[in-house]
Amino acid sequence: MRKPRQPDPDVMESDYRVPTALGVAAWLVALVVLVAMGEKLPETERWWIWVCAVGIALGVFAYLYIPRLLRKRREAEERGAARRRERAEQQGEDAAPQEHS
């Protein structure tokens, strides 16, 4: 016999800025270490410098883009809620009994 499925937990919203900034900082530290190694870094491993640069660039992009994304999602949600209210009001008016004179 199977146990009944537990309900899904509520989604926890978190502040995106902290993990994004920490990720950018980690890539920056890695880049500084690789650049500081200079000639000690084998030629075959120098591609890691570009990996760090791309990680930093993507992190900065995300840090700047996420507020816009969240704002657009919130606006779309508000528009959807307004449409649902309008539809419900229209259906309520259509269902109301009409008086004949």
N, C-alpha and C positions, 0 to 999 in steps of 0.2 A: 504494500500500500504506500502510495506517495503522499508526502506531506503537502498541504496546500502551499502554493507559491506566496512568498512574502511580497508585500507591495514594494515597488521601487522607491528608493530613498529620494528625497527632494534634491534637486540640483543645487549645489552650493556655488554661488557666484563669488568670485574672488577678484582681487585687484590684480590685473594683468601686468601692471607696471613693475612690480617687484621682481617676479621671475624673469621678465624680459630684460630688465636692467642687470640682473645677476648673470644672465646668459651672455649679454654683451660684455660685461666686465670679465667673465671667464675667458671669452675669446680674445679680449684685449690683453689679458695677462699672458695667455698662450702666445699671442703674437709678439709681445715684448720679449718673452723668454727665447723664442725662436730667432728673433732679430739679434738679440744680445749674444746668442751663440756664434753668430757671424760665420767665420770659416770652419768652425768646428762642426757645423751642420753639414752632413754629407750632401753632395749635389743631388743625389736621388731622393732626398727627403725635403728638398726645398719647396715642393708643391704644398706642403703643410702651411706655409706662409699665406698662400692664396686661399686655402681653406679657412684660415682665421679671418682674413680680410672679408671673405664672403659671409662668414658667420656674423661678423660685426655689422656689415651692411644690411643683412636680412633682419638682424635684431633691431637696428635703428629704424628700418622701414616698418617693422611690426609695431614698434613703440609709437610711431607717428600715425600708423594706419588704423590700429585697433580702436581708438576713440571715434574715428569716422564710422567704422563698421558698426560699433555699438549704437551710435546715434541713429544711423540709418535703420538698423533693426528695430530700435525703439519707435521711430517714426512710422515704420511699416506696421508695427503692432498696434499703434494708436489709430492709424488709418483703418486697419481691419476691424478694430473694436468699434470705431465710429460707424463703419458700414453695417456691422451687425446690429448696432442700436437702431440705425435708420430703418433697416429691414424689419426689425421687430416692431418698431413704431408703425410702419406701413401695414404690416400684417394685423396689428391691433386695430388700426383704423378700418381696414377691410372687413374685419370680423365684427365690428360694432354694428348693432342693428340700425337700419336707416329708417327715419320717420317719413311717413307718407302724409301729405296734406290734402 
